[in-house]
Amino acid sequence: METSVLTLRVSNKTKSMLDKLAEATQRTKSFLASEAIERYLEVEAWQVNEIKAALKEADNQDFISEKEFAKLVKKHAG
């Protein structure tokens, strides 16, 4: 996998936490930071895609019926 260098600023608290975690896990700070960024981006991309899908459904008036909604509420309420 090809990589690139990224320089960023973090708070002293975050840096300290990263230092401690790197030492405890025997991983580099760069490895841990890269993993954290990748996980964050995956979650954010998933959320954006779900929002886009929901907006498309709403634009198409693709909603659950009142009867189906009541059934779903009853199922999870009790």
C-alpha angles and dihedrals in degrees: 000000000000115000138196134203118252123185119200141164122239132177119270088247092055091047091051092049090049091050091052094046092048090052094046094048097037089235128127121256088239092055093049094045091049091050091049093050092047092051091047092050092049092053094045092048090050091051093048091050092049091049091050090050091049092049090050090051090049092049088053091049088241099158134149114258120249090247093052090046093051090049091051092049091049091050094053098036099065 
